[in-house]
Amino acid sequence: MPTNFDDKPWLATRGQRVRIANCPDTSTHPPEWDNVGVVTGIILDKFLTPMNKKNIQMYRILVDFGGVEHASVLPSILKRA
């Protein structure tokens, strides 16, 4: 089944260094998200997957940006650092 990170398979690799790239509104993010982050895992988004109506499994990438909690972001806003 296709996923929302098929065009960026390297995102599924723990330890990959990433940055926020394609986010339309960065004013709502914590300041730590401006840092380089490290991928710590992926999780299936059980809310978005049934909503997409395209038979695509929607995942969120868990990223440690150095804050208190790990970020859970969609792959489309990430790029390699």
Stockholm file with secondary structure:
# STOCKHOLM 1.0

chainA/1-81         MPTNFDDKPWLATRGQRVRIANCPDTSTHPPEWDNVGVVTGIILDKFLTPMNKKNIQMYRILVDFGGVEHASVLPSILKRA
#=GR chainA/1-81 SS CCBTTTTCGGGGSTTCEEEECSCSCGGGSCGGGGSCEEEEEEEECTTHHHHSCSSCBCEEEEEECSSSSCEEECGGGEEEC
#=GC SS_cons        CCBTTTTCGGGGSTTCEEEECSCSCGGGSCGGGGSCEEEEEEEECTTHHHHSCSSCBCEEEEEECSSSSCEEECGGGEEEC
//
